[in-house]
Amino acid sequence: MNERQLQILRELGELGSVTATAEALLMTPSAVSQQLRLLQRAIPVPLTERDGRRLVLTEAGQALAAAAIEVETALSRARQTIDDFAGLPDARVSMAAFHSAAAAFFPLLLTAGGAGRPRLSFADEDVAQDRFPRLTREYDLVLAHRLEQAPPWPTTVTAVTLMREPLDVALPAGHPLAAKRRLTPRDVAGEPWITVHDGFPVMAVIDALSAAANRRLELVHRINEFTVAADVVAAGGGLALMPRWTTRPHPALVLRPLSGVHARRHVDVLHRPERAARRAVRTVLSELRRAALAIQGRGPAVEGG
């Protein structure tokens, strides 16, 4: 049994196929299969079994894969000991974020601190909710979002909530509903709507609105980027849900809080446990917490919120 074999078992448990595991680890499928066979020889009980066309972990395999996380974390800490001892706070830290979080957090992180701080590498990743944990293979830190009532992130990643952000209704400043301090599902159910694509967190609130109003909403536009959606709302294209703090203010729009449905999202930072063994990553995590407080403090005023 070695570190590489445990890493392969861990990835297989998450991805469910030898081919996907090989792609994630930059190996050939045959090499993955060979390492799994060698690992199995050292273990007296089966680690994998077939479930249709998928190769899944047995209970013993799942237990060993969970232990593999602790092993990789311990090894990562050991490798970083010298770096931490030598004091290398300016190591590179890679980060991915969905669009509205990227617009809110990236500029604040770039201007935080001074000389000798971590060197940051940013990427925007607009993915469906279930794909955020996978990004932790490629990036040190991943800014992700999920609705408050959604299932928690998988235990294979560490998740820290930076903010619990309300989702408000965005409408043109001259719209008749703008005179109300707070809106209900019945108020907005008869309006055309601009919303995200299926699989993205905000869509579940749209479904909840429809259920609460007991009528199907008219979804006329599918736009994931909130800045684009804001311009379409301002042009009279319909109403939209907008995050209260990470939405850029728009002179032609107003935001109104929504009653009667759960309309709040978590903005979380995800990372693999072993990444936090690096001093530079811990520094950026602290900066993210401070940035989150600053973003909430400068957010647009919302009547009735």
DOFI-261825 format. One record per residue: residue number from 1; residue in one letter; z negated, y negated, x of N, C-alpha, C, CB in turn. Coordinates in steps of 0.05 Angstrom, whole numbers. Atoms other than C-alpha are relative to their C-alpha. Glycine has a CB too. Layout:
BEGIN
num	residuo	nzz	nyy	nxx	cazz	cayy	caxx	czz	cyy	cxx	cbzz	cbyy	cbxx
NUM	A	Z	Y	X	Z	Y	X	Z	Y	X	Z	Y	X
...
// end
This chain:
BEGIN
num	residuo	nzz	nyy	nxx	cazz	cayy	caxx	czz	cyy	cxx	cbzz	cbyy	cbxx
1	M	0	24	17	0	0	0	0	-25	18	-25	0	-19
2	N	0	24	-16	19	-68	28	5	-24	-19	22	1	21
3	E	-2	25	16	25	-141	5	26	-2	-15	-3	-24	19
4	R	-26	2	13	99	-137	-9	2	18	-24	22	7	20
5	Q	0	-19	22	91	-76	-53	-16	-10	-24	-10	27	8
6	L	16	11	21	36	-109	-93	14	-24	-13	-27	-9	10
7	Q	-15	23	11	79	-172	-101	23	10	-18	12	-17	23
8	I	-22	-12	17	137	-129	-128	-12	10	-26	14	23	15
9	L	12	-10	24	90	-95	-177	-8	-23	-19	-25	17	6
10	R	8	24	16	64	-163	-201	24	-12	-14	-14	-21	17
11	E	-24	11	12	134	-190	-212	12	18	-21	20	-7	22
12	L	-11	-19	19	157	-127	-247	-15	-1	-26	-1	29	12
13	G	16	2	24	99	-133	-296	8	-25	-16	-29	-1	8
14	E	-7	24	14	121	-204	-313	29	1	-10	-4	-24	17
15	L	-29	2	6	197	-194	-314	11	24	-15	15	-4	26
16	G	-7	-23	16	203	-123	-341	25	15	9	4	-8	-27
17	S	-23	-15	-9	263	-100	-300	2	-2	30	26	-10	-13
18	V	-4	-1	-29	280	-80	-229	20	-21	9	9	28	9
19	T	-21	19	-7	342	-124	-229	-12	-29	1	23	1	-20
20	A	12	27	1	303	-187	-250	-20	-4	22	-13	-5	-27
21	T	20	2	-22	248	-172	-200	15	-4	27	-17	25	1
22	A	-15	3	-25	300	-164	-144	11	-28	3	23	21	0
23	E	-11	27	-1	332	-231	-162	-22	-20	7	13	-7	-27
24	A	22	19	-5	264	-267	-163	-10	1	29	-23	6	-19
25	L	11	-4	-27	244	-238	-95	22	0	21	-16	25	1
26	L	-22	1	-19	313	-244	-63	3	27	15	-3	-23	21
27	M	-3	-28	-10	317	-168	-53	23	13	-15	-26	16	-3
28	T	-18	-16	15	366	-115	-74	-16	18	-19	18	17	19
29	P	14	-18	19	348	-71	-134	-8	26	14	17	6	-24
30	S	7	-25	-13	350	-10	-89	-25	-3	18	23	10	17
31	A	23	5	-17	300	-41	-41	-26	-3	-17	4	-26	16
32	V	23	2	19	254	-58	-100	-9	28	-8	7	-17	-24
33	S	7	-28	9	258	14	-125	-13	16	22	26	14	-10
34	Q	11	-15	-23	244	42	-56	-29	-8	5	16	-5	26
35	Q	27	9	-4	182	-1	-48	-19	9	-22	-1	-31	2
36	L	16	-10	22	157	19	-117	-6	30	4	14	-4	-27
37	R	4	-29	-5	166	93	-98	-21	3	22	26	14	8
38	L	19	-2	-22	127	82	-33	-29	-7	-10	7	-18	23
39	L	26	8	11	71	47	-71	-11	22	-18	2	-26	-16
40	Q	9	-21	18	69	102	-123	-12	24	15	23	9	-18
41	R	10	-23	-16	58	155	-69	-29	-4	9	18	4	25
42	A	27	6	-9	-6	120	-49	-20	-1	-23	-1	-26	15
43	I	17	3	24	-33	118	-121	1	26	-15	9	-24	-18
44	P	1	-27	13	-56	182	-157	7	0	-29	-27	11	3
45	V	-7	1	28	-38	157	-227	26	-16	-3	-23	-13	-17
46	P	-25	15	3	29	131	-254	-4	-30	-3	16	11	-24
47	L	2	29	2	40	57	-246	21	-12	-19	4	-12	28
48	T	-22	9	18	105	50	-287	8	22	-19	24	-10	17
49	E	-12	-19	19	138	82	-346	23	-14	-14	-22	9	-21
50	R	-24	10	14	202	74	-386	-7	-7	-29	22	20	1
51	D	2	8	28	202	35	-452	28	-8	-8	-21	-23	-3
52	G	-29	4	5	273	43	-475	14	-4	26	4	-25	-19
53	R	-15	6	-25	316	10	-421	-18	-16	19	25	-15	-7
54	R	17	17	-17	257	-30	-393	-19	18	15	-15	-20	-17
55	L	20	-13	-17	211	-8	-337	-25	-17	-3	9	3	30
56	V	25	15	5	140	-29	-356	-23	12	15	-6	-1	-31
57	L	24	-10	-14	72	-22	-324	-18	16	-19	-15	-23	12
58	T	21	-14	15	22	30	-347	-26	-16	2	-4	29	12
59	E	26	14	-2	-51	10	-356	-9	-2	29	-21	13	-17
60	A	8	0	-28	-63	30	-284	17	-20	15	3	28	12
61	G	-17	19	-13	-3	-11	-262	-8	-29	-6	29	4	-8
62	Q	9	27	8	-28	-72	-301	-25	-7	15	-4	-2	-30
63	A	25	5	-15	-96	-65	-268	5	-7	29	-19	24	-2
64	L	-6	5	-28	-66	-62	-199	15	-26	3	17	23	11
65	A	-14	25	-1	-19	-120	-214	-19	-24	-2	21	-2	-22
66	A	20	21	2	-79	-162	-235	-15	-3	27	-20	5	-23
67	A	14	1	-26	-114	-143	-170	18	-13	22	-8	28	9
68	A	-19	11	-19	-50	-163	-133	-2	-31	1	28	9	-7
69	I	3	29	0	-61	-235	-155	-23	-9	18	-4	-10	-29
70	E	23	6	-17	-129	-235	-122	6	4	29	-24	16	-9
71	V	-7	-5	-28	-101	-204	-59	18	-22	11	15	27	2
72	E	-19	21	-9	-44	-255	-55	-15	-27	3	23	-3	-19
73	T	16	24	-2	-94	-311	-68	-16	0	26	-18	-4	-24
74	A	17	-2	-24	-140	-287	-13	17	-3	26	-15	27	1
75	L	-18	2	-23	-82	-279	36	10	-28	4	23	19	-2
76	S	-9	28	-2	-56	-348	19	-22	-18	11	9	-10	-28
77	R	22	16	-11	-124	-378	32	-3	4	30	-27	7	-15
78	A	2	-6	-28	-127	-342	98	21	-14	17	1	30	5
79	R	-22	13	-15	-59	-369	119	-3	-30	2	27	7	-13
80	Q	3	29	1	-78	-439	99	-25	-10	15	-2	-10	-28
81	T	25	8	-13	-145	-439	136	6	-18	25	-16	24	8
82	I	-6	16	-24	-114	-464	201	11	-27	-7	20	16	18
83	D	-11	26	8	-74	-518	166	-22	-18	-10	21	4	-22
84	D	22	17	10	-136	-542	129	-18	-9	23	-16	16	-21
85	F	17	7	-22	-177	-540	192	12	-21	18	-7	25	17
86	A	-14	19	-17	-125	-578	231	4	-27	-15	27	11	9
87	G	-2	25	16	-122	-629	174	29	-8	-4	-16	-22	13
88	L	-28	7	6	-50	-630	148	2	-9	-29	19	24	7
89	P	-1	9	27	-56	-671	85	28	-9	-9	-18	-23	-5
90	D	-27	10	6	18	-692	89	20	22	-3	9	-19	21
91	A	-18	-22	5	47	-623	75	17	-6	-25	-15	27	-2
92	R	-17	4	23	104	-620	25	-10	15	-24	29	8	6
93	V	8	-12	25	87	-606	-48	23	-4	-20	-26	-13	-12
94	S	-22	1	19	142	-589	-98	-10	0	-28	20	24	5
95	M	10	2	28	135	-606	-171	24	-2	-19	-18	-25	-3
96	A	-19	2	22	176	-596	-234	-13	-10	-25	14	28	-6
97	A	12	11	25	166	-631	-301	22	-2	-21	-13	-27	5
98	F	-18	6	22	198	-636	-369	5	-31	-1	-11	10	-27
99	H	-10	28	-4	234	-703	-380	-20	-22	-5	23	-4	-17
100	S	18	23	6	182	-747	-414	-24	0	20	-10	2	-28
101	A	22	-1	-20	127	-723	-366	10	-10	27	-12	28	2
102	A	-11	9	-25	173	-735	-307	1	-30	1	27	12	5
103	A	-2	29	1	186	-806	-329	-27	-14	2	15	-9	-25
104	A	27	12	0	112	-820	-338	-15	4	26	-16	10	-24
105	F	17	-7	-23	81	-784	-279	13	-5	27	-7	29	-2
106	F	-12	1	-27	132	-784	-222	-3	-28	13	29	7	-2
107	P	4	26	-14	131	-860	-209	-28	-6	8	10	-23	-19
108	L	28	4	-7	55	-862	-210	-8	16	24	-18	7	-24
109	L	6	-17	-23	51	-805	-161	12	-11	26	9	29	-4
110	L	-13	11	-23	100	-838	-114	-14	-25	11	29	-8	-7
111	T	14	25	-9	59	-902	-111	-30	4	5	4	-22	-20
112	A	29	-5	-4	-9	-868	-106	-7	2	30	-8	26	-15
113	G	10	-5	-27	-50	-868	-42	15	-17	21	2	29	7
114	G	-12	15	-22	-24	-889	26	11	20	20	-20	-18	13
115	A	-11	-16	-21	-4	-860	93	-16	27	2	-1	-15	27
116	G	13	-26	-5	-19	-787	109	-4	17	-25	-25	-5	13
117	R	3	-16	24	-15	-763	37	23	20	-3	-1	-18	-25
118	P	-21	-21	3	27	-703	13	28	-12	-4	-6	19	-23
119	R	-28	8	4	103	-709	16	9	14	-26	18	7	24
120	L	-7	-11	27	128	-699	-56	29	6	-3	-10	-19	-22
121	S	-28	-7	6	191	-664	-78	1	6	-30	10	25	17
122	F	0	-2	29	208	-673	-152	26	13	-11	-3	-28	-12
123	A	-23	-11	14	254	-637	-201	-6	-2	-30	7	29	8
124	D	3	-1	29	266	-645	-276	9	27	-10	15	-23	-14
125	E	-6	-27	11	265	-579	-314	-6	-1	-30	-17	22	14
126	D	2	1	29	278	-584	-389	5	28	-11	19	-21	-13
127	V	-3	-28	8	264	-512	-411	-16	5	-25	-9	18	23
128	A	16	-9	23	238	-475	-472	-28	6	9	14	24	-13
129	Q	28	-3	-7	163	-467	-475	-6	25	16	-17	-1	-25
130	D	7	-25	-13	162	-394	-454	11	3	28	10	23	-16
131	R	-11	-1	-27	200	-409	-390	-15	-16	21	29	-10	-1
132	F	15	17	-19	151	-458	-359	-15	18	21	-20	-18	-14
133	P	14	-16	-20	107	-403	-327	18	11	22	-15	22	-13
134	R	-18	-11	-20	168	-375	-291	6	-20	22	26	10	-14
135	L	-6	21	-20	180	-441	-257	-20	-1	23	2	-27	-13
136	T	21	0	-21	115	-431	-217	8	17	23	-27	9	-11
137	R	-10	-15	-23	154	-383	-173	15	-19	19	19	23	-9
138	E	-17	18	-16	199	-440	-150	-15	-25	10	24	-8	-15
139	Y	13	26	-5	151	-500	-150	-30	4	4	5	-20	-23
140	D	29	-1	-3	80	-512	-127	-15	-7	-26	-9	-19	22
141	L	12	10	24	63	-549	-191	21	-4	-21	-16	-27	5
142	V	-19	2	22	96	-549	-259	-14	-15	-23	11	28	-9
143	L	10	14	23	83	-600	-314	14	12	-25	5	-31	2
144	A	-10	-14	23	90	-564	-380	-13	-11	-25	-4	31	2
145	H	13	9	25	76	-578	-453	1	22	-21	14	-25	-12
146	R	1	-19	22	56	-536	-513	-16	-13	-22	-13	27	9
147	L	15	10	22	30	-551	-582	-29	10	1	13	7	-27
148	E	28	-6	-1	-45	-551	-591	-7	27	-12	-17	-22	-14
149	Q	6	-25	14	-43	-492	-639	16	24	12	6	-3	-29
150	A	-16	-22	-12	5	-451	-595	-17	18	17	23	-12	17
151	P	15	-18	-17	-18	-390	-556	-4	-12	28	14	28	2
152	P	4	11	-27	-47	-405	-487	20	11	19	-29	7	10
153	W	-18	-10	-21	-7	-397	-423	-10	27	10	1	-21	23
154	P	8	-26	-10	-7	-328	-392	-20	-2	23	24	16	9
155	T	22	1	-21	-65	-310	-346	11	3	28	-19	23	-5
156	T	-12	-1	-27	-16	-301	-288	2	-27	13	28	13	-2
157	V	0	27	-11	-17	-376	-279	-26	-15	-6	25	-16	-10
158	T	23	18	6	-72	-428	-274	10	-24	-15	-15	-8	27
159	A	-9	22	17	-67	-482	-327	-23	-21	-2	9	9	-28
160	V	19	22	3	-103	-550	-326	12	-20	-20	-7	-13	28
161	T	-9	19	19	-96	-595	-386	-4	-29	10	-14	3	-28
162	L	1	28	-9	-80	-667	-365	-5	-19	-23	25	-8	14
163	M	4	17	24	-78	-697	-435	7	16	-25	17	-26	2
164	R	-7	-10	27	-76	-679	-509	13	-23	-15	-25	12	-15
165	E	-15	23	8	-22	-724	-533	9	2	-29	24	-4	18
166	P	-10	-1	28	-10	-741	-607	31	-4	-1	-13	-23	-17
167	L	-28	4	6	61	-737	-634	2	-17	-25	15	28	-4
168	D	-2	19	22	77	-796	-678	29	-1	-11	-8	-29	9
169	V	-27	4	12	135	-812	-725	12	-26	10	-2	1	-31
170	A	-15	24	-9	185	-860	-694	20	-8	-21	14	5	27
171	L	-19	10	20	224	-903	-742	7	-29	6	-12	1	-29
172	P	-8	27	-6	262	-969	-740	-21	-20	-10	28	-6	-12
173	A	21	20	7	217	-1031	-743	5	-10	-29	0	-23	19
174	G	-6	11	27	252	-1053	-808	0	21	-22	26	-14	0
175	H	0	-21	20	245	-986	-843	-22	-4	-21	-3	28	14
176	P	21	4	20	206	-988	-909	-26	14	6	10	10	-27
177	L	25	-15	-7	157	-935	-883	-15	-13	22	8	28	7
178	A	14	13	-22	140	-980	-824	-23	-17	-10	19	-17	16
179	A	22	16	11	95	-1019	-871	-26	16	-4	8	-13	-26
180	K	23	-17	4	48	-960	-878	-14	5	27	8	27	-12
181	R	15	-4	-25	-8	-949	-826	1	29	8	-28	-9	-4
182	R	1	-29	-6	-4	-873	-830	19	14	-20	-29	12	-3
183	L	-20	-14	17	50	-825	-857	-9	28	-6	27	-1	14
184	T	5	-27	8	45	-760	-894	26	16	0	-14	2	-28
185	P	-25	-16	2	95	-701	-897	17	-9	-24	-7	29	-2
186	R	-16	8	23	116	-724	-967	14	-26	4	-18	-1	-25
187	D	-13	26	-6	130	-794	-941	26	4	14	-19	-17	17
188	V	-23	-1	-19	180	-770	-889	19	23	-6	-10	3	28
189	A	-16	-24	4	208	-705	-919	28	-7	-10	-14	18	-20
190	G	-27	7	11	266	-741	-954	18	-15	19	-4	-15	-24
191	E	-16	15	-20	290	-775	-890	16	18	17	-19	-18	17
192	P	-14	-16	-20	343	-750	-842	-16	0	26	28	-12	6
193	W	17	-4	-24	312	-724	-777	16	5	25	-19	23	-5
194	I	-10	-6	-27	328	-723	-703	-22	17	13	5	-26	16
195	T	20	-18	-12	293	-664	-669	12	15	24	-10	19	-21
196	V	-8	-15	-24	295	-619	-609	14	26	-7	-25	5	18
197	H	-12	-26	4	331	-553	-600	-21	21	-5	17	7	24
198	D	19	-22	6	299	-488	-623	-12	10	26	15	22	-15
199	G	14	-11	-23	248	-459	-575	-16	-21	15	20	12	19
200	F	15	22	-14	220	-527	-553	-24	-7	-18	18	-24	6
201	P	25	2	14	149	-544	-573	1	-18	-25	-21	-11	17
202	V	1	18	23	162	-603	-620	12	12	-25	16	-26	7
203	M	-13	-12	24	204	-559	-666	-20	13	-19	20	21	9
204	A	20	-12	17	142	-524	-691	-13	-20	-19	-22	14	16
205	V	11	21	17	115	-590	-719	20	-6	-22	-6	-26	17
206	I	-21	4	21	181	-600	-756	-3	21	-21	28	-1	12
207	D	4	-22	19	171	-532	-787	-25	-4	-17	-1	27	14
208	A	25	5	14	100	-550	-806	3	-22	-20	-23	-6	19
209	L	-6	22	19	124	-615	-838	15	10	-24	17	-22	14
210	S	-16	-11	22	174	-577	-880	-18	16	-18	23	16	11
211	A	18	-16	17	121	-528	-903	-20	-17	-15	-15	20	18
212	A	19	17	13	71	-582	-919	12	-16	-23	-13	-19	19
213	A	-14	16	20	122	-622	-959	13	18	-21	21	-18	12
214	N	-12	-20	18	148	-558	-993	30	-6	-4	-15	0	-26
215	R	-29	4	2	220	-577	-978	12	2	28	7	-27	-13
216	R	-14	-3	-26	270	-565	-922	9	-28	9	24	19	-2
217	L	-8	26	-11	281	-625	-877	29	0	8	-17	-7	25
218	E	-28	3	-8	350	-651	-863	1	-6	30	15	-22	-17
219	L	-2	4	-29	361	-642	-788	28	-7	7	-10	26	15
220	V	-28	9	-4	421	-684	-771	8	-1	30	3	-28	-12
221	H	-6	2	-28	415	-690	-695	-19	17	16	-1	-30	10
222	R	17	-16	-18	388	-644	-640	1	-12	28	10	30	1
223	I	1	15	-26	367	-685	-579	-26	6	13	5	-31	-5
224	N	25	-6	-14	316	-662	-528	-11	-24	15	5	22	19
225	E	9	23	-16	313	-727	-488	-10	-22	-18	23	-10	18
226	F	12	19	18	265	-775	-521	12	-28	2	-30	-1	5
227	T	-12	27	-2	297	-838	-493	26	-2	-15	4	-7	30
228	V	-25	0	16	363	-818	-524	-6	1	-29	18	25	8
229	A	8	-1	28	329	-799	-589	-9	-27	-10	-22	21	-4
230	A	10	26	8	295	-867	-590	23	-19	-7	-17	-12	22
231	D	-23	17	5	362	-903	-586	14	8	-26	20	1	23
232	V	-13	-9	25	390	-860	-643	-17	-8	-24	4	31	1
233	V	18	9	22	328	-875	-686	5	-30	-5	-29	5	7
234	A	-3	29	3	337	-949	-672	27	-7	-13	-2	-13	27
235	A	-26	5	12	410	-945	-693	2	10	-29	21	14	16
236	G	0	-9	27	390	-915	-760	8	29	-4	18	-17	-16
237	G	-9	-28	2	405	-843	-745	-20	19	-12	7	10	27
238	G	20	-17	12	340	-817	-774	-27	-4	13	8	29	3
239	L	27	1	-11	266	-807	-759	-2	21	22	-21	4	-22
240	A	5	-20	-21	239	-769	-699	-30	0	7	17	-7	26
241	L	27	-1	-11	173	-745	-670	1	-8	29	-11	29	-3
242	M	1	10	-28	155	-781	-606	-29	2	10	9	-30	1
243	P	27	-1	-12	96	-770	-558	-10	-28	3	1	14	27
244	R	12	27	1	48	-829	-562	-2	-14	27	-27	2	-12
245	W	6	13	-25	34	-841	-489	23	1	20	-25	12	13
246	T	-21	-3	-20	94	-815	-450	27	-10	-9	2	29	8
247	T	-25	13	9	147	-848	-493	2	-28	10	1	0	-31
248	R	-4	28	-9	176	-911	-463	2	-18	-25	26	-2	17
249	P	-1	19	23	165	-971	-510	29	-8	-6	-17	-24	5
250	H	-27	9	9	228	-989	-550	-4	-24	-18	15	24	-14
251	P	5	24	16	233	-1059	-578	8	2	-29	16	-23	12
252	A	-9	-2	27	267	-1036	-642	-14	22	-16	30	5	-1
253	L	14	-23	14	219	-978	-659	-29	-6	-4	4	25	17
254	V	29	-2	3	150	-969	-686	-8	29	-2	-10	-16	-26
255	L	11	-27	2	106	-907	-681	-22	0	-21	-10	10	27
256	R	21	-2	20	63	-885	-739	-12	28	2	11	-5	-29
257	P	13	-27	-1	11	-828	-737	6	16	-25	-30	-3	4
258	L	-7	-18	22	22	-768	-781	-25	15	-9	22	20	10
259	S	22	-15	12	-29	-737	-828	10	25	-13	-15	-18	-21
260	G	-7	-23	16	-30	-669	-860	11	24	16	19	-7	-20
261	V	-9	-21	-18	-3	-628	-801	-12	-4	28	32	1	1
262	H	9	2	-28	-25	-612	-730	24	-11	16	-10	28	11
263	A	-22	12	-15	18	-659	-689	-11	-11	26	14	-23	-16
264	R	11	8	-26	-10	-659	-619	9	21	20	-32	-2	-1
265	R	-9	-19	-21	14	-628	-554	-19	-2	24	29	-6	8
266	H	14	0	-26	-21	-608	-490	21	-6	22	-14	27	5
267	V	-15	3	-25	9	-635	-426	-16	13	22	7	-31	6
268	D	15	-16	-19	-13	-584	-375	15	1	27	-4	29	-11
269	V	-12	-6	-26	-2	-572	-301	-5	29	6	-12	-19	23
270	L	1	-28	-6	13	-500	-284	5	6	29	20	16	-18
271	H	-6	-8	-27	10	-466	-217	-10	29	4	-13	-19	21
272	R	10	-26	-7	1	-398	-187	-27	-3	15	21	16	18
273	P	27	4	-11	-72	-388	-166	0	-5	30	-17	24	-6
274	E	1	2	-29	-56	-381	-92	10	-28	10	17	22	12
275	R	-10	26	-9	-20	-449	-90	-23	-20	5	20	-12	-20
276	A	22	19	-3	-86	-486	-98	-17	4	25	-18	2	-24
277	A	14	-4	-26	-110	-457	-31	9	-21	20	6	28	11
278	R	-10	20	-18	-68	-512	1	-13	-27	-6	31	-2	-3
279	R	14	26	3	-103	-578	13	19	-21	-13	-9	-11	27
280	A	-19	19	11	-40	-618	-3	3	4	-31	27	2	13
281	V	-3	-6	28	-33	-584	-71	-25	-10	-15	4	30	-6
282	R	25	10	13	-106	-599	-88	0	-30	-2	-25	10	15
283	T	-1	30	1	-95	-672	-70	18	-9	-22	11	-10	27
284	V	-18	8	21	-36	-677	-117	-11	6	-28	28	14	3
285	L	13	-6	26	-75	-643	-173	-20	-22	-7	-15	27	2
286	S	18	22	6	-128	-697	-166	15	-26	-8	-17	-6	25
287	E	-16	23	7	-74	-751	-167	12	2	-28	23	-4	20
288	L	-10	-4	27	-45	-720	-230	-21	-7	-21	10	29	-4
289	R	21	6	19	-112	-725	-265	-4	-31	-3	-27	13	8
290	R	3	29	2	-118	-799	-247	24	-13	-14	-3	-11	29
291	A	-24	11	13	-47	-812	-268	-1	4	-31	26	13	11
292	A	2	-5	29	-60	-780	-336	-18	-20	-14	-11	29	-5
293	L	18	20	11	-118	-827	-348	14	-27	-2	-26	-3	17
294	A	-15	26	0	-74	-887	-329	21	-1	-22	13	-4	27
295	I	-21	-1	21	-18	-864	-376	-12	-4	-28	15	26	2
296	Q	12	2	26	-65	-857	-435	-11	-29	-4	-23	20	-3
297	G	11	27	2	-95	-926	-420	22	-21	-6	-14	-7	24
298	R	-21	20	3	-28	-961	-420	19	6	-23	16	-3	26
299	G	-18	-9	21	4	-924	-479	3	-21	-22	-11	25	-13
300	P	-5	20	21	34	-963	-537	-21	1	-22	28	5	-12
301	A	19	1	22	-13	-986	-592	14	12	-25	-9	-29	-6
302	V	-10	-13	24	-5	-944	-655	-18	-7	-23	3	31	3
303	E	17	8	23	-30	-970	-722	-10	25	-13	16	-18	-20
304	G	12	-23	15	-78	-923	-756	-6	23	18	18	8	-22
305	G	4	-22	-18	-83	-879	-694	-29	2	9	18	-2	23
// end
